[in-house]
């Protein structure tokens, strides 16, 4: 348990940031899930539209520190490749 005033404040701040980051992660996962569902359905146009919506969400997550920048880029790249493969 935190004893000093600054440690107590750090605990409060950490709890607040954790809640915000949970929401951000959940939001990113939702957008990625929509892309995956569109890919699974085989609808290329719907998958491309879902990817267009998911890409800024993933990059925003990287910018806010929820994801590493390279992780977000990798996820976008892999999703884009899967959407592109639907055409063939």
N, C-alpha and C positions, 0 to 999 in steps of 0.2 A: 504494500500500500504506500502511496506517495505521502511523504512527510512534509516536505518544504512547500511553500506557496507556489514556487515556480514549477515544481513537479506536479502539483495538483492542476495547475493551469495547462501544463503540457498534456496531461491525461484528458482534460476536457477538449482541448484542441484536436488531439488525436482521434477521439471519439467522433467529433464533428466531421473531420476530414474523411474518416472511414465511411461514414454514412453517405457523404457526397460521392466518394469514389465507388461505393457499391452501386449507387444509382447509375453512374457513368458506365461501369462494366456491364451492368444489366442492359442498358440501352444499346451498347455496342453489340452484345450477344444477340439481342432481338433483331437488329438489322442484318447481322450475318446469317441468322437462322432463316430470315425471309429470303435471302439470296439462295441458301442451300435448298430450301423448299421449292423455289422456282426452278432451280437446276434439276431437282429430282422429278418435277412434273414434266420437264423437257421443253418448257416454253422459253425459247431464247429471248424473245422481246421482253417478257416479264422479268427474266433473270437479269438482263442488261439494265432494266430500269431499277431493279432492287439493288444492283451493284452500284449504280450511280448514287443511290441514297446512302448506301453503306460506307462507301469510300470516305466521304467527309467525316462521318462519325468515327471511323477508325483513326483517321489522322488527328481528329480533335482529341481522342483519347490519348494519343501519343504526345500531343502538345501539352495536355494537362498532366502528363506524368503517370497515367494509369497503365499505359503500355510503353514499351521501348519503341523508338522510332523505326528501327529495323524490323521489329516484330509486326508492327502495323503495316509496313510496306510489304512484307512477306505475305501476310494474310490477304491483302488487296491483290497482289500479284497472282497468288494461287487461285483466288476466286475468279479473277479476270480470265485466267487460262482455262478454267473449267467452263465459264460462260462462253468463251470463244469456241471451245471444243464442241459445244452443242450444235453449232452451225454445220460442222462436218458430218 
